[in-house]
């Protein structure tokens, strides 16, 4: 697994446990699992749409791919924001920091 041995994985697990605490780990795991599940579902949906577009005569593949890529990104971001604890707060802080940066300039 990525060239990491059991001892390295154990050290990483202990560090994660210390950072997040035992109470938050199940929430984080559940959120990440849900986000991955939704990403797979969206990926399957996009593959079905692409198959449908390839069969349609006169369809413009490049424009469709750009729109689909944008919508795919938006869907994944939305699901991650819903399911992973702390990400929404981090995104809000990032937006506020960008506004402050623009105000300072």
N, CA, C and O atoms as CSV, one atom per row, in Angstrom:
chain,resi,resn,atom,element,x,y,z
A,1,UNK,N,N,0.839,-1.182,0.000
A,1,UNK,CA,C,0.000,0.000,0.000
A,1,UNK,C,C,0.878,1.237,0.000
A,1,UNK,O,O,1.313,1.688,1.060
A,2,UNK,N,N,1.139,1.780,-1.151
A,2,UNK,CA,C,1.924,3.004,-1.349
A,2,UNK,C,C,3.328,2.896,-0.758
A,2,UNK,O,O,3.934,3.916,-0.431
A,3,UNK,N,N,3.845,1.705,-0.619
A,3,UNK,CA,C,5.190,1.531,-0.102
A,3,UNK,C,C,5.314,1.773,1.388
A,3,UNK,O,O,6.426,1.936,1.890
A,4,UNK,N,N,4.209,1.802,2.104
A,4,UNK,CA,C,4.247,2.000,3.547
A,4,UNK,C,C,4.130,0.652,4.252
A,4,UNK,O,O,3.279,-0.170,3.913
A,5,UNK,N,N,4.985,0.445,5.219
A,5,UNK,CA,C,4.946,-0.778,6.000
A,5,UNK,C,C,3.983,-0.664,7.165
A,5,UNK,O,O,3.396,0.394,7.392
A,6,UNK,N,N,3.821,-1.739,7.895
A,6,UNK,CA,C,2.892,-1.728,9.030
A,6,UNK,C,C,3.283,-0.732,10.121
A,6,UNK,O,O,2.416,-0.125,10.749
A,7,UNK,N,N,4.574,-0.566,10.344
A,7,UNK,CA,C,4.996,0.367,11.390
A,7,UNK,C,C,4.680,1.819,11.008
A,7,UNK,O,O,4.258,2.605,11.856
A,8,UNK,N,N,4.885,2.178,9.725
A,8,UNK,CA,C,4.554,3.529,9.282
A,8,UNK,C,C,3.052,3.788,9.369
A,8,UNK,O,O,2.628,4.868,9.781
A,9,UNK,N,N,2.244,2.790,8.978
A,9,UNK,CA,C,0.791,2.944,9.063
A,9,UNK,C,C,0.331,3.090,10.508
A,9,UNK,O,O,-0.587,3.859,10.792
A,10,UNK,N,N,0.962,2.358,11.421
A,10,UNK,CA,C,0.605,2.461,12.836
A,10,UNK,C,C,0.935,3.850,13.374
A,10,UNK,O,O,0.152,4.424,14.132
A,11,UNK,N,N,2.081,4.389,12.990
A,11,UNK,CA,C,2.471,5.735,13.434
A,11,UNK,C,C,1.487,6.776,12.890
A,11,UNK,O,O,1.072,7.681,13.614
A,12,UNK,N,N,1.119,6.641,11.621
A,12,UNK,CA,C,0.155,7.567,11.027
A,12,UNK,C,C,-1.180,7.470,11.749
A,12,UNK,O,O,-1.809,8.492,12.026
A,13,UNK,N,N,-1.621,6.254,12.057
A,13,UNK,CA,C,-2.893,6.065,12.763
A,13,UNK,C,C,-2.863,6.715,14.141
A,13,UNK,O,O,-3.847,7.326,14.559
A,14,UNK,N,N,-1.741,6.589,14.853
A,14,UNK,CA,C,-1.627,7.195,16.182
A,14,UNK,C,C,-1.659,8.721,16.078
A,14,UNK,O,O,-2.298,9.383,16.896
A,15,UNK,N,N,-0.984,9.273,15.092
A,15,UNK,CA,C,-0.976,10.728,14.910
A,15,UNK,C,C,-2.384,11.230,14.596
A,15,UNK,O,O,-2.823,12.238,15.150
A,16,UNK,N,N,-3.094,10.527,13.707
A,16,UNK,CA,C,-4.463,10.915,13.372
A,16,UNK,C,C,-5.353,10.826,14.606
A,16,UNK,O,O,-6.196,11.696,14.826
A,17,UNK,N,N,-5.172,9.784,15.409
A,17,UNK,CA,C,-5.950,9.624,16.633
A,17,UNK,C,C,-5.689,10.779,17.593
A,17,UNK,O,O,-6.618,11.285,18.222
A,18,UNK,N,N,-4.439,11.197,17.707
A,18,UNK,CA,C,-4.107,12.308,18.599
A,18,UNK,C,C,-4.663,13.642,18.088
A,18,UNK,O,O,-5.105,14.477,18.878
A,19,UNK,N,N,-4.640,13.835,16.790
A,19,UNK,CA,C,-5.107,15.096,16.225
A,19,UNK,C,C,-6.625,15.227,16.333
A,19,UNK,O,O,-7.130,16.248,16.799
A,20,UNK,N,N,-7.350,14.196,15.905
A,20,UNK,CA,C,-8.799,14.298,15.834
A,20,UNK,C,C,-9.519,13.758,17.060
A,20,UNK,O,O,-10.646,14.168,17.337
A,21,UNK,N,N,-8.908,12.867,17.783
A,21,UNK,CA,C,-9.563,12.284,18.944
A,21,UNK,C,C,-10.432,11.098,18.554
A,21,UNK,O,O,-10.837,10.959,17.400
A,22,UNK,N,N,-10.711,10.251,19.530
A,22,UNK,CA,C,-11.453,9.025,19.270
A,22,UNK,C,C,-12.913,9.304,18.931
A,22,UNK,O,O,-13.532,8.506,18.227
A,23,UNK,N,N,-13.471,10.388,19.398
A,23,UNK,CA,C,-14.883,10.677,19.151
A,23,UNK,C,C,-15.132,11.127,17.711
A,23,UNK,O,O,-16.188,10.834,17.151
A,24,UNK,N,N,-14.191,11.822,17.117
A,24,UNK,CA,C,-14.395,12.378,15.771
A,24,UNK,C,C,-14.027,11.407,14.659
A,24,UNK,O,O,-14.488,11.582,13.531
A,25,UNK,N,N,-13.216,10.392,14.933
A,25,UNK,CA,C,-12.780,9.479,13.878
A,25,UNK,C,C,-13.937,8.771,13.177
A,25,UNK,O,O,-13.932,8.712,11.948
A,26,UNK,N,N,-14.933,8.228,13.893
A,26,UNK,CA,C,-16.049,7.590,13.171
A,26,UNK,C,C,-16.815,8.565,12.279
A,26,UNK,O,O,-17.250,8.195,11.188
A,27,UNK,N,N,-16.984,9.808,12.736
A,27,UNK,CA,C,-17.677,10.809,11.916
A,27,UNK,C,C,-16.894,11.095,10.639
A,27,UNK,O,O,-17.465,11.178,9.552
A,28,UNK,N,N,-15.595,11.244,10.785
A,28,UNK,CA,C,-14.753,11.544,9.631
A,28,UNK,C,C,-14.751,10.367,8.660
A,28,UNK,O,O,-14.857,10.563,7.449
A,29,UNK,N,N,-14.630,9.155,9.178
A,29,UNK,CA,C,-14.660,7.966,8.323
A,29,UNK,C,C,-15.981,7.825,7.593
A,29,UNK,O,O,-16.005,7.506,6.404
A,30,UNK,N,N,-17.079,8.059,8.293
A,30,UNK,CA,C,-18.404,7.969,7.679
A,30,UNK,C,C,-18.554,9.022,6.586
A,30,UNK,O,O,-19.079,8.735,5.510
A,31,UNK,N,N,-18.095,10.232,6.862
A,31,UNK,CA,C,-18.187,11.300,5.870
A,31,UNK,C,C,-17.354,11.022,4.638
A,31,UNK,O,O,-17.813,11.230,3.515
A,32,UNK,N,N,-16.136,10.554,4.839
A,32,UNK,CA,C,-15.275,10.247,3.697
A,32,UNK,C,C,-15.827,9.079,2.887
A,32,UNK,O,O,-15.784,9.095,1.657
A,33,UNK,N,N,-16.344,8.070,3.577
A,33,UNK,CA,C,-16.940,6.929,2.885
A,33,UNK,C,C,-18.144,7.343,2.054
A,33,UNK,O,O,-18.311,6.898,0.918
A,34,UNK,N,N,-18.978,8.194,2.626
A,34,UNK,CA,C,-20.137,8.685,1.891
A,34,UNK,C,C,-19.730,9.524,0.691
A,34,UNK,O,O,-20.337,9.431,-0.375
A,35,UNK,N,N,-18.709,10.337,0.866
A,35,UNK,CA,C,-18.231,11.166,-0.242
A,35,UNK,C,C,-17.672,10.299,-1.364
A,35,UNK,O,O,-17.924,10.566,-2.539
A,36,UNK,N,N,-16.921,9.271,-1.012
A,36,UNK,CA,C,-16.385,8.366,-2.032
A,36,UNK,C,C,-17.510,7.625,-2.745
A,36,UNK,O,O,-17.459,7.444,-3.962
A,37,UNK,N,N,-18.518,7.199,-2.002
A,37,UNK,CA,C,-19.661,6.502,-2.594
A,37,UNK,C,C,-20.377,7.421,-3.580
A,37,UNK,O,O,-20.724,6.999,-4.684
A,38,UNK,N,N,-20.597,8.655,-3.192
A,38,UNK,CA,C,-21.256,9.605,-4.079
A,38,UNK,C,C,-20.404,9.893,-5.308
A,38,UNK,O,O,-20.931,10.039,-6.411
A,39,UNK,N,N,-19.085,9.976,-5.121
A,39,UNK,CA,C,-18.198,10.209,-6.257
A,39,UNK,C,C,-18.306,9.066,-7.257
A,39,UNK,O,O,-18.351,9.298,-8.465
A,40,UNK,N,N,-18.349,7.828,-6.758
A,40,UNK,CA,C,-18.504,6.677,-7.657
A,40,UNK,C,C,-19.839,6.740,-8.388
A,40,UNK,O,O,-19.906,6.476,-9.588
A,41,UNK,N,N,-20.907,7.091,-7.661
A,41,UNK,CA,C,-22.224,7.191,-8.301
A,41,UNK,C,C,-22.229,8.264,-9.388
A,41,UNK,O,O,-22.779,8.054,-10.469
A,42,UNK,N,N,-21.623,9.398,-9.104
A,42,UNK,CA,C,-21.562,10.479,-10.089
A,42,UNK,C,C,-20.724,10.052,-11.286
A,42,UNK,O,O,-21.054,10.372,-12.427
A,43,UNK,N,N,-19.646,9.333,-11.026
A,43,UNK,CA,C,-18.783,8.852,-12.103
A,43,UNK,C,C,-19.553,7.890,-13.010
A,43,UNK,O,O,-19.430,7.964,-14.233
A,44,UNK,N,N,-20.347,6.985,-12.421
A,44,UNK,CA,C,-21.155,6.066,-13.217
A,44,UNK,C,C,-22.200,6.829,-14.026
A,44,UNK,O,O,-22.443,6.520,-15.193
A,45,UNK,N,N,-22.810,7.818,-13.400
A,45,UNK,CA,C,-23.819,8.636,-14.074
A,45,UNK,C,C,-23.208,9.367,-15.262
A,45,UNK,O,O,-23.812,9.436,-16.333
A,46,UNK,N,N,-22.013,9.913,-15.072
A,46,UNK,CA,C,-21.344,10.634,-16.156
A,46,UNK,C,C,-20.980,9.675,-17.293
A,46,UNK,O,O,-21.058,10.041,-18.466
A,47,UNK,N,N,-20.582,8.449,-16.944
A,47,UNK,CA,C,-20.247,7.466,-17.982
A,47,UNK,C,C,-21.493,7.122,-18.795
A,47,UNK,O,O,-21.412,6.984,-20.016
A,48,UNK,N,N,-22.644,6.981,-18.132
A,48,UNK,CA,C,-23.887,6.697,-18.849
A,48,UNK,C,C,-24.247,7.853,-19.777
A,48,UNK,O,O,-24.656,7.634,-20.917
A,49,UNK,N,N,-24.093,9.091,-19.287
A,49,UNK,CA,C,-24.404,10.254,-20.115
A,49,UNK,C,C,-23.464,10.327,-21.314
A,49,UNK,O,O,-23.882,10.669,-22.420
A,50,UNK,N,N,-22.197,10.005,-21.086
A,50,UNK,CA,C,-21.224,10.063,-22.173
A,50,UNK,C,C,-21.554,9.022,-23.237
A,50,UNK,O,O,-21.428,9.295,-24.431
A,51,UNK,N,N,-21.972,7.840,-22.816
A,51,UNK,CA,C,-22.363,6.818,-23.781
A,51,UNK,C,C,-23.566,7.290,-24.595
A,51,UNK,O,O,-23.646,7.043,-25.798
A,52,UNK,N,N,-24.484,7.958,-23.940
A,52,UNK,CA,C,-25.659,8.486,-24.634
A,52,UNK,C,C,-25.287,9.587,-25.601
A,52,UNK,O,O,-25.872,9.673,-26.680
A,53,UNK,N,N,-24.324,10.439,-25.247
A,53,UNK,CA,C,-23.887,11.529,-26.124
A,53,UNK,C,C,-23.115,11.001,-27.314
A,53,UNK,O,O,-23.223,11.550,-28.411
A,54,UNK,N,N,-22.332,9.940,-27.121
A,54,UNK,CA,C,-21.557,9.385,-28.218
A,54,UNK,C,C,-22.466,8.788,-29.290
A,54,UNK,O,O,-22.117,8.791,-30.470
A,55,UNK,N,N,-23.611,8.285,-28.894
A,55,UNK,CA,C,-24.531,7.682,-29.850
A,55,UNK,C,C,-25.377,8.718,-30.576
A,55,UNK,O,O,-25.931,8.423,-31.635
A,56,UNK,N,N,-25.491,9.930,-30.028
A,56,UNK,CA,C,-26.318,10.962,-30.652
A,56,UNK,C,C,-25.597,11.548,-31.864
A,56,UNK,O,O,-24.432,11.930,-31.761
A,57,UNK,N,N,-26.283,11.625,-33.024
A,57,UNK,CA,C,-25.633,12.199,-34.211
A,57,UNK,C,C,-25.484,13.708,-34.089
A,57,UNK,O,O,-26.388,14.402,-33.625
A,58,UNK,N,N,-24.320,14.205,-34.517
A,58,UNK,CA,C,-24.077,15.640,-34.542
A,58,UNK,C,C,-23.854,16.257,-33.182
A,58,UNK,O,O,-23.985,17.473,-33.047
A,59,UNK,N,N,-23.524,15.478,-32.168
A,59,UNK,CA,C,-23.293,16.065,-30.844
A,59,UNK,C,C,-21.880,16.608,-30.775
A,59,UNK,O,O,-20.954,16.044,-31.359
A,60,UNK,N,N,-21.725,17.699,-30.059
A,60,UNK,CA,C,-20.422,18.337,-29.902
A,60,UNK,C,C,-19.796,17.822,-28.616
A,60,UNK,O,O,-20.197,18.234,-27.528
A,61,UNK,N,N,-18.825,16.934,-28.723
A,61,UNK,CA,C,-18.234,16.276,-27.563
A,61,UNK,C,C,-17.475,17.205,-26.647
A,61,UNK,O,O,-17.524,17.038,-25.429
A,62,UNK,N,N,-16.763,18.198,-27.207
A,62,UNK,CA,C,-15.928,19.051,-26.368
A,62,UNK,C,C,-16.762,19.928,-25.452
A,62,UNK,O,O,-16.455,20.027,-24.264
A,63,UNK,N,N,-17.797,20.561,-25.960
A,63,UNK,CA,C,-18.628,21.425,-25.127
A,63,UNK,C,C,-19.324,20.617,-24.047
A,63,UNK,O,O,-19.418,21.059,-22.902
A,64,UNK,N,N,-19.813,19.434,-24.405
A,64,UNK,CA,C,-20.487,18.576,-23.443
A,64,UNK,C,C,-19.547,18.135,-22.343
A,64,UNK,O,O,-19.938,18.079,-21.177
A,65,UNK,N,N,-18.303,17.818,-22.698
A,65,UNK,CA,C,-17.335,17.378,-21.695
A,65,UNK,C,C,-17.000,18.501,-20.730
A,65,UNK,O,O,-16.854,18.257,-19.532
A,66,UNK,N,N,-16.873,19.738,-21.228
A,66,UNK,CA,C,-16.561,20.862,-20.343
A,66,UNK,C,C,-17.699,21.115,-19.374
A,66,UNK,O,O,-17.461,21.334,-18.186
A,67,UNK,N,N,-18.937,21.086,-19.863
A,67,UNK,CA,C,-20.090,21.297,-18.995
A,67,UNK,C,C,-20.221,20.168,-17.986
A,67,UNK,O,O,-20.515,20.410,-16.816
A,68,UNK,N,N,-20.006,18.929,-18.435
A,68,UNK,CA,C,-20.106,17.788,-17.537
A,68,UNK,C,C,-19.011,17.822,-16.486
A,68,UNK,O,O,-19.252,17.473,-15.330
A,69,UNK,N,N,-17.803,18.241,-16.873
A,69,UNK,CA,C,-16.711,18.318,-15.908
A,69,UNK,C,C,-17.026,19.350,-14.839
A,69,UNK,O,O,-16.764,19.121,-13.658
A,70,UNK,N,N,-17.585,20.483,-15.242
A,70,UNK,CA,C,-17.967,21.506,-14.279
A,70,UNK,C,C,-19.052,21.014,-13.343
A,70,UNK,O,O,-18.986,21.243,-12.135
A,71,UNK,N,N,-20.057,20.335,-13.899
A,71,UNK,CA,C,-21.141,19.852,-13.051
A,71,UNK,C,C,-20.650,18.726,-12.153
A,71,UNK,O,O,-21.093,18.615,-11.010
A,72,UNK,N,N,-19.753,17.900,-12.642
A,72,UNK,CA,C,-19.192,16.825,-11.823
A,72,UNK,C,C,-18.440,17.411,-10.637
A,72,UNK,O,O,-18.588,16.945,-9.508
A,73,UNK,N,N,-17.635,18.432,-10.897
A,73,UNK,CA,C,-16.885,19.077,-9.828
A,73,UNK,C,C,-17.830,19.699,-8.804
A,73,UNK,O,O,-17.611,19.586,-7.597
A,74,UNK,N,N,-18.876,20.354,-9.289
A,74,UNK,CA,C,-19.836,20.976,-8.382
A,74,UNK,C,C,-20.549,19.937,-7.527
A,74,UNK,O,O,-20.762,20.158,-6.335
A,75,UNK,N,N,-20.922,18.801,-8.126
A,75,UNK,CA,C,-21.605,17.748,-7.375
A,75,UNK,C,C,-20.698,17.159,-6.301
A,75,UNK,O,O,-21.123,16.950,-5.165
A,76,UNK,N,N,-19.449,16.893,-6.666
A,76,UNK,CA,C,-18.513,16.308,-5.702
A,76,UNK,C,C,-18.254,17.276,-4.561
A,76,UNK,O,O,-18.243,16.872,-3.399
A,77,UNK,N,N,-18.046,18.542,-4.873
A,77,UNK,CA,C,-17.813,19.539,-3.830
A,77,UNK,C,C,-19.022,19.632,-2.906
A,77,UNK,O,O,-18.874,19.720,-1.687
A,78,UNK,N,N,-20.208,19.611,-3.485
A,78,UNK,CA,C,-21.423,19.677,-2.674
A,78,UNK,C,C,-21.545,18.494,-1.739
A,78,UNK,O,O,-21.897,18.665,-0.572
A,79,UNK,N,N,-21.262,17.301,-2.226
A,79,UNK,CA,C,-21.366,16.103,-1.391
A,79,UNK,C,C,-20.307,16.100,-0.300
A,79,UNK,O,O,-20.584,15.705,0.832
A,80,UNK,N,N,-19.103,16.534,-0.626
A,80,UNK,CA,C,-18.047,16.586,0.388
A,80,UNK,C,C,-18.417,17.588,1.471
A,80,UNK,O,O,-18.237,17.319,2.659
A,81,UNK,N,N,-18.933,18.742,1.063
A,81,UNK,CA,C,-19.337,19.746,2.048
A,81,UNK,C,C,-20.437,19.223,2.955
A,81,UNK,O,O,-20.469,19.553,4.140
A,82,UNK,N,N,-21.339,18.411,2.418
A,82,UNK,CA,C,-22.425,17.868,3.218
A,82,UNK,C,C,-21.946,16.805,4.198
A,82,UNK,O,O,-22.439,16.736,5.324
A,83,UNK,N,N,-20.990,15.973,3.783
A,83,UNK,CA,C,-20.719,14.757,4.518
A,83,UNK,C,C,-19.458,14.754,5.363
A,83,UNK,O,O,-19.395,14.011,6.343
A,84,UNK,N,N,-18.473,15.533,5.035
A,84,UNK,CA,C,-17.218,15.503,5.787
A,84,UNK,C,C,-17.221,16.644,6.802
A,84,UNK,O,O,-17.288,17.812,6.419
A,85,UNK,N,N,-17.148,16.313,8.104
A,85,UNK,CA,C,-17.179,17.367,9.114
A,85,UNK,C,C,-15.950,18.265,9.026
A,85,UNK,O,O,-14.836,17.791,8.805
A,86,UNK,N,N,-16.161,19.541,9.197
A,86,UNK,CA,C,-15.061,20.488,9.224
A,86,UNK,C,C,-14.731,21.104,7.890
A,86,UNK,O,O,-14.115,22.169,7.846
A,87,UNK,N,N,-15.121,20.467,6.790
A,87,UNK,CA,C,-14.781,20.995,5.468
A,87,UNK,C,C,-15.562,22.277,5.196
A,87,UNK,O,O,-15.018,23.233,4.644
A,88,UNK,N,N,-16.825,22.297,5.580
A,88,UNK,CA,C,-17.636,23.491,5.352
A,88,UNK,C,C,-17.053,24.691,6.084
A,88,UNK,O,O,-16.998,25.791,5.535
A,89,UNK,N,N,-16.614,24.481,7.330
A,89,UNK,CA,C,-16.010,25.568,8.106
A,89,UNK,C,C,-14.738,26.058,7.437
A,89,UNK,O,O,-14.483,27.259,7.360
A,90,UNK,N,N,-13.940,25.108,6.952
A,90,UNK,CA,C,-12.694,25.474,6.290
A,90,UNK,C,C,-12.965,26.277,5.017
A,90,UNK,O,O,-12.259,27.243,4.730
A,91,UNK,N,N,-13.982,25.881,4.259
A,91,UNK,CA,C,-14.323,26.611,3.037
A,91,UNK,C,C,-14.829,28.014,3.366
A,91,UNK,O,O,-14.503,28.970,2.663
A,92,UNK,N,N,-15.628,28.145,4.436
A,92,UNK,CA,C,-16.105,29.460,4.850
A,92,UNK,C,C,-14.952,30.366,5.263
A,92,UNK,O,O,-14.926,31.549,4.924
A,93,UNK,N,N,-14.006,29.803,5.994
A,93,UNK,CA,C,-12.833,30.577,6.422
A,93,UNK,C,C,-12.020,31.010,5.208
A,93,UNK,O,O,-11.515,32.131,5.162
A,94,UNK,N,N,-11.896,30.122,4.229
A,94,UNK,CA,C,-11.142,30.450,3.022
A,94,UNK,C,C,-11.815,31.604,2.265
A,94,UNK,O,O,-11.141,32.523,1.801
A,95,UNK,N,N,-13.148,31.549,2.146
A,95,UNK,CA,C,-13.866,32.617,1.450
A,95,UNK,C,C,-13.702,33.949,2.171
A,95,UNK,O,O,-13.507,34.984,1.534
A,96,UNK,N,N,-13.782,33.921,3.505
A,96,UNK,CA,C,-13.609,35.154,4.275
A,96,UNK,C,C,-12.205,35.721,4.097
A,96,UNK,O,O,-12.025,36.932,3.974
A,97,UNK,N,N,-11.213,34.834,4.086
A,97,UNK,CA,C,-9.832,35.281,3.905
A,97,UNK,C,C,-9.647,35.909,2.519
A,97,UNK,O,O,-8.934,36.903,2.378
A,98,UNK,N,N,-10.288,35.331,1.502
A,98,UNK,CA,C,-10.187,35.898,0.158
A,98,UNK,C,C,-10.835,37.279,0.096
A,98,UNK,O,O,-10.306,38.189,-0.542
A,99,UNK,N,N,-11.992,37.434,0.767
A,99,UNK,CA,C,-12.647,38.744,0.794
A,99,UNK,C,C,-11.777,39.775,1.481
A,99,UNK,O,O,-11.675,40.909,1.014
A,100,UNK,N,N,-11.143,39.394,2.594
A,100,UNK,CA,C,-10.251,40.316,3.306
A,100,UNK,C,C,-9.070,40.682,2.424
A,100,UNK,O,O,-8.665,41.843,2.381
A,101,UNK,N,N,-8.510,39.695,1.715
A,101,UNK,CA,C,-7.404,39.951,0.820
A,101,UNK,C,C,-7.762,40.927,-0.279
A,101,UNK,O,O,-6.967,41.802,-0.624
A,102,UNK,N,N,-8.972,40.780,-0.838
A,102,UNK,CA,C,-9.423,41.706,-1.878
A,102,UNK,C,C,-9.639,43.106,-1.299
A,102,UNK,O,O,-9.327,44.104,-1.950
A,103,UNK,N,N,-10.170,43.177,-0.080
A,103,UNK,CA,C,-10.416,44.469,0.558
A,103,UNK,C,C,-9.104,45.200,0.855
A,103,UNK,O,O,-9.047,46.427,0.762
A,104,UNK,N,N,-8.079,44.480,1.201
A,104,UNK,CA,C,-6.786,45.079,1.516
A,104,UNK,C,C,-6.130,45.636,0.263
A,104,UNK,O,O,-5.480,46.680,0.321
A,105,UNK,N,N,-6.286,44.964,-0.861
A,105,UNK,CA,C,-5.672,45.429,-2.113
A,105,UNK,C,C,-6.337,46.692,-2.518
A,105,UNK,O,O,-5.986,47.272,-3.545
